[in-house]
Amino acid sequence: MPRTWLTERFQLDVPLVGAPMAGVSDGRLAAAVSAAGALGMFGVPATASASWITEQAAVAAGSGRPYGIGLMAWALQDNPGQLDAVLAARPSLVSVSYGDYAPYVEPLRRAGITVAMQAGTTDEARAAEQAGVDVIVARGGEGGGHGRAEVATLPLLQSVLDTVGVPVLAAGGIATARGLAAVLAAGAEGAWAGTAFLGCAETTLSEPARQRVLEAGETGTAYGRVFDVAQRLAWPPEYGGRALRNAYFDRWHGREPELAADEAAQAELEAARRAGDFDTAYVYAGEAVGMVRRTRTAADVVADFAAADKLLGRFSSS
């Protein structure tokens, strides 16, 4: 594989980060991705305790390789213990995004932690560089989970690369060696992939949820705020979520103000989550989900991404 800022900074074999998918990636998946030669991360749910972070960080560190943690800035204000636990764990990389992240950049950097921020527009990337982050993740609207959906990955990546001077990773719709080769050729220092790992045995997804992922096609996702509004989550409204489309989403999409006042609909979603009814409950996934067709290990997925080296070699040898 080509050596990039990402591989050199963290001594990786593959210029790839396993995205911090809150509720899907915990310390076990992070450790498996890191052990395979990429950089694994786990995402911190908004209500997670400091002790949970400490426990998962210990699991992630068990690979003996660098790992990272993803934080949601909007949740930190009401749960400052999350930052304290992350600082104590000293992961190699912390992503802090979605909300007022700027106050957390310097405390993390002073602790010797590399800081990333996920940007969905060029203006967000420019602001992140000014805030002092070490690396920017140019996250296109194809990506699963939360983020902006105004700009697709390829045009966003090109614009961000032309605008900022710090290293840039590409995210959104990158699920195979072809995608990794494409963003490396464009000038990214590596890829940030989440959906590609959704079929892995090491995720926390239930078997019914994983089966929904494996059965989904490339047009099987939808973007919006339905699931956040139904749960009364305080996500900033500019950051919707991309999830597998289902009947509940279709029923409430465009009726979010009504949903916000409907207690029965809130209870329905919560009951469906407990029961594993994914006609109502959500599974966050990106537009690359149609390429996730079978259950694999994280090591298998990382090995497949490593084939980008051969694709890039086609051009360097010609």
Disulfide bonds with the S-S distance in Angstrom:
none
